[in-house]
């Protein structure tokens, strides 16, 4: 793996992302949630959508789907709404973001022994009764859920969109767009990197010598760098930008 920059939830902070892109030319993985904030102005939604459109086509860049993104991906009334959704935002965002742009987003990404998703993989939703929770079982269940989502069969997308009790849902753990950090699970030999649950700093939970979970949703106060030797480095965003200017 190359030296890779991991960026947490954005929530309209387009100015910070622009500054990062001005100084960083290497690979980037971004864990979703570009849209919605409290009391935002239309101009910030427009600026974020324009940046999103460029970002998803950037070389060596992976962008993941977040719960605050998918609600603008699917138009009709569908129960996929979460806090922050407003119809005017749907119109503004999709006047800029095309179907081809949306299709660049992934629900799950893996490189070597790293798993990336917006909110986390749990055995509750992804475990196979015979082989357990593996990259292949995760991919298979996500692909089936995406087919159901495109067919507007929302009863079959729990592994993606189910919300847990702490997020006002009906499940003790959430799907990979909604699972709360408190429900993050150990996966043998895996470093799992997620966002979704905000904290002022990046959170690291070392389960044992081979398994670690990282939550990079830090209001963009911090960024994560994955070095070629798999070492994790947390950097303060302002210092990172100033150092590379």
KEKE-3310 file (N, C-alpha, C; in steps of 0.2 Angstrom, whole numbers, plus 5000, padded with zeros to 4 digits):
npx = (5004:5003:5008:4994:4981:4968:4952:4940:4922:4914:4903:4900:4911:4919:4929:4940:4943:4947:4959:4967:4967:4975:4988:4991:4995:4994:4987:4970:4958:4941:4928:4915:4899:4897:4887:4875:4873:4871:4860:4865:4871:4864:4874:4885:4881:4880:4894:4900:4894:4899:4913:4913:4909:4921:4930:4927:4931:4944:4961:4967:4959:4947:4930:4918:4901:4890:4877:4872:4874:4867:4854:4852:4855:4844:4829:4814:4801:4806:4810:4823:4828:4838:4844:4844:4841:4833:4821:4825:4839:4841:4837:4847:4859:4858:4857:4869:4877:4879:4872:4883:4893:4888:4889:4902:4904:4908:4902:4910:4927:4942:4959:4973:4975:4966:4950:4937:4923:4908:4902:4905:4908:4898:4896:4883:4876:4883:4889:4893:4885:4894:4907:4910:4913:4919:4929:4924:4911:4906:4906:4897:4885:4883:4882:4870:4861:4862:4857:4844:4841:4842:4831:4821:4817:4816:4815:4825:4838:4844:4857:4864:4857:4851:4847:4854:4849:4854:4854:4841:4835:4829:4837:4850:4863:4869:4868:4880:4881:4876:4880:4884:4899:4901:4897:4907:4916:4928:4939:4947:4964:4962:4963:4951:4943:4933:4920:4907:4902:4904:4918:4930:4943:4952:4948:4955:4954:4961:4960:4967:4983:4982:4971:4962:4952:4947:4941:4938:4930:4932:4927:4935:4946:4957:4968:4971:4985:4990:5004:5017:5021:5011:5009:5000:4997:4992:4987:4987:4975:4977:4990:4995:4992:4998:5012:5014:5012)
npy = (4994:5011:5027:5033:5045:5047:5053:5060:5062:5075:5085:5097:5105:5111:5121:5117:5104:5108:5115:5104:5097:5105:5103:5090:5076:5063:5046:5045:5041:5043:5043:5046:5055:5069:5079:5090:5099:5109:5122:5127:5137:5139:5142:5135:5122:5121:5124:5113:5102:5104:5103:5089:5083:5085:5078:5065:5059:5061:5055:5040:5040:5035:5036:5034:5029:5038:5039:5052:5055:5045:5049:5059:5053:5044:5048:5048:5047:5037:5033:5033:5044:5055:5065:5082:5082:5090:5095:5105:5104:5092:5095:5105:5099:5088:5095:5097:5086:5071:5056:5048:5053:5049:5036:5033:5031:5020:5007:4999:4996:4988:4985:4975:4971:4980:4987:4997:5007:5017:5016:5004:4986:4973:4957:4954:4958:4954:4941:4925:4909:4898:4902:4913:4931:4938:4946:4942:4938:4949:4958:4950:4951:4965:4968:4961:4969:4981:4979:4977:4989:4998:4992:4998:4990:4992:4984:4975:4980:4980:4978:4988:5000:4999:5006:5008:5006:5017:5027:5030:5019:5002:4992:4982:4983:4993:4995:4996:5009:5016:5011:5013:5020:5014:5001:4995:4981:4968:4961:4948:4950:4962:4979:4991:5004:5018:5031:5042:5042:5056:5064:5074:5071:5059:5042:5028:5010:4997:4981:4969:4962:4960:4966:4981:4995:5010:5027:5040:5051:5067:5080:5085:5089:5082:5071:5055:5046:5032:5023:5015:5004:5000:5007:5018:5035:5049:5066:5083:5093:5107:5109:5099:5104:5117:5113:5107:5117)
npz = (5000:4996:5003:5010:5012:5023:5025:5035:5039:5029:5028:5022:5023:5013:5011:5019:5013:5000:5003:5007:4996:4988:4993:4994:4984:4983:4985:4991:5003:5007:5019:5017:5019:5014:5013:5021:5036:5051:5049:5037:5023:5006:4997:5002:5001:4987:4983:4989:4982:4970:4972:4976:4964:4957:4965:4966:4954:4954:4952:4959:4970:4982:4986:4999:5001:5012:5025:5024:5011:5003:5004:4996:4984:4981:4975:4977:4990:5003:5015:5018:5023:5033:5048:5043:5030:5016:5004:4995:4995:4989:4976:4973:4974:4965:4953:4950:4953:4944:4938:4934:4942:4955:4954:4956:4969:4983:4993:5001:5004:5002:5005:5006:5022:5027:5030:5024:5027:5029:5042:5048:5049:5054:5063:5064:5053:5042:5044:5038:5040:5039:5035:5041:5044:5031:5018:5006:5009:5014:5002:4994:5001:5001:4988:4984:4992:4986:4973:4977:4982:4971:4964:4972:4983:4998:5010:5009:5012:5024:5029:5024:5028:5040:5056:5072:5090:5097:5087:5085:5078:5075:5078:5087:5082:5069:5051:5038:5034:5046:5058:5075:5083:5095:5094:5086:5080:5083:5071:5065:5062:5055:5051:5053:5046:5049:5049:5053:5067:5077:5084:5093:5091:5081:5084:5091:5093:5099:5098:5099:5096:5083:5078:5074:5076:5069:5070:5060:5060:5064:5064:5054:5061:5062:5052:5045:5041:5031:5031:5020:5026:5033:5045:5056:5056:5065:5061:5064:5056:5052:5054:5045:5033:5033:5034:5022:5013)
capx = (5000:5006:5006:4987:4978:4961:4948:4933:4916:4915:4898:4900:4918:4923:4935:4946:4945:4950:4965:4970:4969:4980:4994:4992:4994:4994:4980:4965:4951:4936:4923:4908:4895:4899:4882:4871:4876:4865:4860:4870:4868:4864:4880:4889:4879:4882:4901:4902:4892:4904:4919:4912:4909:4928:4934:4925:4934:4951:4965:4970:4954:4941:4925:4913:4894:4888:4870:4870:4875:4863:4847:4852:4856:4838:4824:4807:4800:4808:4812:4830:4830:4841:4844:4847:4838:4828:4820:4829:4845:4841:4837:4853:4864:4857:4858:4877:4880:4876:4872:4890:4896:4886:4891:4909:4905:4908:4900:4915:4933:4947:4966:4977:4971:4962:4943:4935:4916:4906:4901:4908:4905:4896:4894:4875:4873:4888:4892:4890:4885:4899:4914:4911:4913:4925:4929:4919:4904:4904:4904:4891:4879:4882:4879:4863:4857:4862:4852:4837:4840:4840:4824:4817:4815:4819:4815:4831:4844:4846:4865:4867:4854:4848:4850:4854:4845:4857:4853:4834:4833:4826:4842:4855:4868:4867:4871:4887:4880:4873:4882:4888:4906:4901:4896:4912:4918:4935:4939:4954:4969:4960:4962:4944:4943:4926:4918:4900:4901:4909:4922:4934:4949:4952:4948:4958:4952:4966:4956:4972:4989:4981:4965:4962:4947:4949:4936:4941:4926:4934:4925:4941:4951:4963:4968:4974:4990:4992:5011:5017:5023:5004:5009:4995:4999:4987:4990:4982:4974:4980:4998:4997:4991:5004:5018:5015:5011)
capy = (5000:5017:5032:5035:5050:5045:5059:5058:5065:5082:5089:5104:5109:5111:5125:5113:5099:5112:5116:5098:5095:5110:5102:5083:5074:5056:5043:5047:5037:5047:5039:5047:5060:5075:5084:5091:5102:5113:5130:5128:5141:5136:5142:5130:5115:5121:5123:5106:5098:5105:5099:5082:5081:5084:5074:5057:5057:5062:5049:5037:5042:5031:5039:5029:5031:5039:5040:5059:5055:5041:5052:5063:5048:5041:5054:5047:5046:5030:5031:5033:5051:5056:5072:5087:5081:5095:5094:5110:5102:5087:5098:5109:5094:5084:5099:5098:5079:5067:5049:5045:5055:5045:5029:5032:5030:5013:5005:4995:4996:4984:4985:4971:4969:4986:4987:5004:5008:5023:5016:4998:4980:4969:4950:4954:4959:4951:4935:4919:4904:4893:4904:4919:4937:4939:4951:4939:4938:4956:4960:4947:4954:4972:4968:4960:4975:4987:4977:4978:4997:5000:4990:5001:4986:4994:4979:4970:4984:4981:4977:4995:5006:4999:5011:5005:5010:5024:5032:5030:5014:4996:4986:4983:4986:4996:4993:4999:5017:5018:5008:5018:5018:5010:4994:4992:4974:4965:4957:4945:4952:4967:4986:4993:5012:5021:5037:5042:5044:5062:5065:5080:5068:5052:5037:5021:5005:4991:4975:4965:4963:4959:4969:4988:4999:5018:5031:5046:5057:5071:5086:5087:5092:5077:5066:5049:5044:5025:5022:5009:4998:4999:5011:5023:5041:5054:5072:5089:5095:5113:5108:5096:5109:5122:5109:5105:5122)
capz = (5000:4996:5008:5009:5016:5025:5027:5038:5036:5027:5030:5019:5025:5007:5011:5021:5008:4995:5005:5008:4989:4986:4995:4994:4977:4983:4986:4996:5004:5010:5021:5016:5022:5011:5014:5027:5042:5054:5048:5031:5017:5000:4993:5004:4998:4980:4983:4991:4977:4964:4974:4976:4957:4955:4969:4965:4948:4955:4951:4966:4976:4984:4990:5001:5003:5019:5026:5022:5004:5000:5004:4990:4978:4979:4975:4979:4997:5003:5022:5019:5025:5040:5050:5039:5023:5014:4997:4991:4994:4984:4969:4972:4973:4959:4947:4949:4953:4939:4939:4933:4948:4961:4953:4958:4977:4985:5000:5005:5001:5006:5003:5010:5028:5029:5028:5025:5026:5032:5049:5051:5047:5060:5061:5064:5046:5037:5045:5035:5045:5038:5034:5046:5041:5026:5012:5001:5012:5014:4995:4992:5004:4999:4981:4984:4995:4981:4968:4980:4983:4964:4963:4977:4988:5004:5015:5009:5012:5031:5030:5022:5030:5046:5061:5078:5095:5099:5082:5084:5074:5078:5079:5092:5079:5063:5045:5037:5034:5052:5064:5079:5085:5101:5092:5082:5082:5081:5065:5066:5057:5051:5053:5050:5047:5048:5051:5055:5074:5077:5090:5091:5088:5078:5089:5089:5097:5098:5101:5101:5092:5076:5076:5076:5073:5069:5068:5058:5060:5069:5062:5050:5065:5061:5047:5046:5035:5032:5028:5016:5031:5037:5051:5056:5059:5065:5060:5065:5049:5051:5054:5039:5027:5033:5033:5015:5008)
cpx = (5004:5004:4999:4985:4971:4958:4942:4928:4917:4910:4899:4906:4922:4929:4942:4948:4949:4958:4970:4972:4974:4987:4996:4990:4993:4987:4976:4960:4947:4930:4916:4905:4898:4894:4879:4876:4870:4866:4864:4866:4868:4870:4885:4887:4881:4890:4903:4900:4897:4911:4919:4912:4916:4932:4933:4929:4942:4955:4967:4965:4948:4936:4920:4906:4893:4880:4868:4871:4869:4856:4847:4853:4849:4833:4818:4806:4801:4810:4819:4833:4833:4841:4847:4844:4833:4827:4824:4836:4846:4841:4844:4859:4864:4857:4865:4879:4876:4876:4879:4894:4894:4888:4898:4910:4904:4905:4905:4921:4938:4954:4970:4973:4968:4955:4941:4927:4914:4905:4903:4904:4904:4894:4886:4873:4877:4891:4889:4891:4891:4906:4915:4910:4920:4924:4924:4912:4901:4902:4898:4885:4877:4879:4872:4858:4857:4857:4845:4836:4838:4833:4819:4814:4818:4819:4821:4838:4846:4854:4868:4864:4851:4851:4849:4850:4848:4856:4845:4831:4830:4830:4847:4862:4866:4871:4877:4887:4878:4875:4886:4894:4906:4900:4901:4915:4925:4934:4947:4959:4968:4961:4956:4944:4936:4925:4911:4898:4906:4912:4927:4941:4948:4952:4951:4957:4956:4963:4962:4978:4988:4975:4964:4956:4949:4943:4939:4937:4928:4933:4931:4946:4958:4962:4972:4979:4991:4999:5012:5019:5016:5004:5004:4998:4993:4990:4985:4981:4977:4987:5000:4997:4997:5010:5019:5014:5018)
cpy = (5006:5021:5035:5040:5048:5051:5057:5062:5072:5086:5096:5108:5109:5115:5121:5108:5102:5113:5110:5096:5099:5108:5094:5080:5066:5053:5045:5042:5041:5043:5041:5053:5067:5081:5084:5094:5106:5120:5132:5133:5137:5136:5137:5123:5115:5120:5116:5101:5098:5102:5092:5079:5080:5079:5067:5055:5059:5055:5046:5039:5037:5035:5034:5033:5032:5040:5047:5060:5051:5044:5057:5059:5045:5047:5053:5046:5039:5028:5031:5040:5051:5063:5076:5087:5087:5094:5099:5107:5096:5090:5102:5104:5090:5088:5099:5090:5075:5060:5046:5047:5050:5038:5028:5030:5022:5013:5002:4995:4992:4984:4981:4969:4975:4986:4994:5004:5015:5022:5009:4992:4976:4962:4950:4954:4955:4944:4929:4913:4899:4896:4911:4925:4938:4944:4948:4939:4945:4959:4957:4950:4961:4972:4966:4965:4980:4985:4978:4986:5000:4998:4993:4996:4987:4989:4974:4974:4985:4982:4984:5000:5005:5003:5007:5009:5017:5029:5032:5024:5008:4990:4987:4985:4988:4993:4997:5006:5020:5016:5013:5015:5013:5002:4991:4986:4973:4961:4954:4947:4958:4974:4989:5001:5014:5028:5037:5044:5050:5062:5070:5077:5061:5047:5031:5016:4999:4985:4970:4966:4963:4963:4976:4991:5007:5022:5038:5052:5062:5078:5089:5090:5088:5073:5060:5047:5036:5025:5016:5003:4997:5003:5017:5029:5046:5061:5077:5092:5102:5113:5104:5100:5114:5119:5108:5111:5125)
cpz = (5000:5002:5006:5014:5017:5028:5029:5035:5035:5029:5028:5020:5019:5007:5013:5016:5002:4997:5005:5000:4986:4988:4995:4987:4977:4984:4992:4997:5009:5012:5021:5020:5020:5013:5021:5033:5045:5052:5042:5027:5011:4996:4996:5001:4990:4979:4984:4985:4971:4966:4974:4969:4955:4959:4968:4958:4948:4955:4958:4972:4976:4988:4992:5002:5010:5019:5024:5015:5001:5000:4999:4983:4976:4980:4979:4987:4998:5010:5023:5021:5032:5042:5044:5032:5022:5007:4993:4990:4989:4977:4968:4970:4967:4952:4945:4948:4948:4941:4939:4939:4954:4960:4955:4966:4978:4992:5004:5001:5005:5002:5008:5016:5031:5026:5029:5023:5030:5040:5052:5049:5053:5058:5061:5057:5041:5038:5041:5040:5045:5038:5038:5042:5037:5021:5007:5003:5012:5007:4993:4995:5002:4992:4980:4987:4990:4975:4971:4981:4976:4962:4968:4982:4995:5010:5015:5009:5020:5032:5028:5027:5037:5052:5068:5084:5096:5093:5080:5080:5078:5079:5084:5089:5072:5057:5043:5035:5041:5058:5069:5082:5091:5100:5087:5084:5080:5075:5065:5060:5053:5054:5049:5052:5045:5050:5055:5062:5076:5084:5088:5089:5085:5084:5087:5095:5095:5101:5103:5097:5085:5073:5079:5073:5074:5066:5066:5057:5065:5068:5057:5054:5064:5055:5048:5040:5037:5028:5024:5020:5035:5044:5050:5059:5059:5065:5061:5058:5047:5050:5047:5033:5027:5032:5025:5010:5005)
residu = (UNK:UNK:UNK:UNK:UNK:UNK:UNK:UNK:UNK:UNK:UNK:UNK:UNK:UNK:UNK:UNK:UNK:UNK:UNK:UNK:UNK:UNK:UNK:UNK:UNK:UNK:UNK:UNK:UNK:UNK:UNK:UNK:UNK:UNK:UNK:UNK:UNK:UNK:UNK:UNK:UNK:UNK:UNK:UNK:UNK:UNK:UNK:UNK:UNK:UNK:UNK:UNK:UNK:UNK:UNK:UNK:UNK:UNK:UNK:UNK:UNK:UNK:UNK:UNK:UNK:UNK:UNK:UNK:UNK:UNK:UNK:UNK:UNK:UNK:UNK:UNK:UNK:UNK:UNK:UNK:UNK:UNK:UNK:UNK:UNK:UNK:UNK:UNK:UNK:UNK:UNK:UNK:UNK:UNK:UNK:UNK:UNK:UNK:UNK:UNK:UNK:UNK:UNK:UNK:UNK:UNK:UNK:UNK:UNK:UNK:UNK:UNK:UNK:UNK:UNK:UNK:UNK:UNK:UNK:UNK:UNK:UNK:UNK:UNK:UNK:UNK:UNK:UNK:UNK:UNK:UNK:UNK:UNK:UNK:UNK:UNK:UNK:UNK:UNK:UNK:UNK:UNK:UNK:UNK:UNK:UNK:UNK:UNK:UNK:UNK:UNK:UNK:UNK:UNK:UNK:UNK:UNK:UNK:UNK:UNK:UNK:UNK:UNK:UNK:UNK:UNK:UNK:UNK:UNK:UNK:UNK:UNK:UNK:UNK:UNK:UNK:UNK:UNK:UNK:UNK:UNK:UNK:UNK:UNK:UNK:UNK:UNK:UNK:UNK:UNK:UNK:UNK:UNK:UNK:UNK:UNK:UNK:UNK:UNK:UNK:UNK:UNK:UNK:UNK:UNK:UNK:UNK:UNK:UNK:UNK:UNK:UNK:UNK:UNK:UNK:UNK:UNK:UNK:UNK:UNK:UNK:UNK:UNK:UNK:UNK:UNK:UNK:UNK:UNK:UNK:UNK:UNK:UNK:UNK:UNK:UNK:UNK:UNK:UNK:UNK:UNK:UNK:UNK:UNK:UNK)
# end
